[in-house]
């Protein structure tokens, strides 16, 4: 757990930097305080540890199986072994560095490791993409099947969107028709009421004329 002195020293550093620079930096309480915050540190460490173990064991088994058993030495399996090697590179070198970086206020692992980690990440991603591309080129029927599935999904989505638009337009038309009918009914009722008032006024005037005579 983090000691109270860690938080006090962090507050002192924040106040000193605020007075010297005139700005308020982000309050950082140190790696020890973050590690002491169990709801944050425990899930983070467990997640990185599980990813590291599963990624290392799984990729090592793939590479070992392709290298050990002759019946697995095919073009596709070689490409899968290459893909596993690229993933193993990321898991073995980048995951521990990222886990440590999460608990550090700034990069404290040296300039070489900073550049090497970024380089290895880009190399692994490029290697994975090119390997998957080679696997797809080797199996053209897979590309055709995937393209057909994508086209079907796009057509279904477009049809659903068109149907939804048509339904919305129909609903809008129905609402407009109902509003027009209501306006017509109100107008006719108003005309009937005005006509009745005029007839009533005329009848009243006609009844009053003999009395005036």
N, C-alpha and C positions, 0 to 999 in steps of 0.2 A: 504494500500500500504506500501511497505517497505521504511523505512527511509534511507537517504544516509549514516547515521552513521553505519547502519548494514553492508553495503558493506565495509566501511572503516575499521571497527573493524575486519571483516573477513579477509581483506587483511593484516592487522597488525598481526593477529594470524598466517596466512600462512607464512609470512616473518619470524616471530620469530621461528616457528617450523622448518623452512628451515635452519635457521642459527644454531640452536642447534643440529639438527639431521643430517644435510647434505643431506636430501632428500626432495623432493617436494611432499607434501601431496595433496590430492584432495581438490580443493577449495570449501568449503562449506560456504554459506552465511546465513544460519539459516532458521528456519521454517517460520519466518515472511517474509523473502524475497521470499521463495517459494510460500507462500500464496498470496503474492502480485503479483506474476506472474500469472495473470488470465488465459492465454491460457493453463497453466498446472494445476493450482489448481482447477479451476471451473469444467472442465470435470472429474477430479479425484474424487472430493467430490460428484458431482452429480451421478457418476457411483456407488460409494460405498453406497450412500444414497438410490438410487433406488434398488440396490441389497438387502440392509438391509430391506427396507419396503416391497418389494414384497416377499422376502423369509420369513419374519416373518409372514405377513398376510396369505400367501398361506399355509404354514406349520401349523399354528395355526388353520386355517379353516379345514384342513384335520384331525388333531387330535381331534378337537371339534366335527366334523361330525361323526367320528367313535365312539367316546365316548357317544355322545348324542342320536343318532338314532339306535334303536335296529336292524332294517333291514339291517344296514351296518356292523353288528358285525359278520363278517365271517373271516375265516383264512387269506384269501388274504388281506382283508381290515385291519386286525390287523397288518399284515406285512407292509402294506403301511403306517399305523400310526407309526409303529416303524421307518420306513425310514424317515418319516416327522419329527419325534422327533430328529433323528440324524442330519438331515439338519438344523433344528431349533437351535440345539446346536452350530453348526458352524456359522450360521448367527448371532445369538444373542451375541456370545462371541468372535468369532475370527474376524469377519468383522470389527467391530469398532477398535479393536486393530491393525489390519493391516492398516486401514485407518490412524490411528495416527502414526504408524511406518513409513509410507511413508514420513511424513514431519519431522521426527526426524533424527539428524545426527547419533545417536547411541541409543541403547535400554535404555530408561529412565523410564520404567514402573515397575521396580522391578524384582528381581529374581523369585519370586513365580509366577507372571503373565507370565513370559517368559516360565517357565517349564509347567505351567498349559495350556497355549495356544497350545504349541506343543503336549502335551498329549491329549487334547480335539480334535485336528485335526486328530491325528492317530486313536483315538477311534471312531470318527465319520466316518472316511473312512472305517475302519474295519467293523463297524456296518452296513454301507450301503452295502458293498460288500456281507457280510453274509446274509443280508436281501434279497437282489436280488437273491442270490443263493437259499435261501429257497423258494422264489416265483417261481423260475424256476423249482425246484424239485417238488413243488406242482402241477405245470402245465407241465407235461412231454411232452404233445403234442406241447407245445410252443417251447421246446428245439428241438424237432424233426423238426418242421417247420423251425426254425432258422438254424439248421444244414443243412437241404436240400437247403435252400436259399444260405447259405454260399458256399456249394459244387457247386451249379449251377453257382454262381458268379465266383468261382475259375476256373471252367471248361471254362466259357466264356472268362475269362482273358487269360487262357492258349491257347485257340484256337486263340484268336486275336493275341497273341504274335507269335504263330506258323505261322499264315498267314502273319504277317508282316515280319518274318524271311524268309519265302518262297519268298515273293515279292522282298525282298532285294537281295536274292540269284539269282533270275531270272534277276533282273536288272543288277547285277554284271556280270552274264553270258552273257547277251546281250551286255554289254559294252565291255567285253573281245572279243566277236565274232566280234563286229564292229572294234575294234582296230586291230585284226588279219586280217580282210578283208582289212582295210586301209593299213596295212603293206604289204600285198600281192600285192595290187594294185600298191603301190609305188615301190615295188621291180620289178614287171613286167614292169612298165613304165620305170624304170631305165635300165632294161635289153633291152627293145625296143630301148631306146635312145642310149645305148652303141652299140647295133647291127647296128642301122642306122649310127652311127658315123664310125663304122668299114667298113660298105659298102661304105660310102662316101669316106673314106680314100683309100679303095681299088680301087674304080672307078677313083679317082684322080690320083693314081699311074699308073693305066693302061692307062689313057689318056696321061700321061706324057712320057711313054716309047717310042712311035713312034717319038716323038719330039727329044728325046735323040738320037735315031738312025739317 
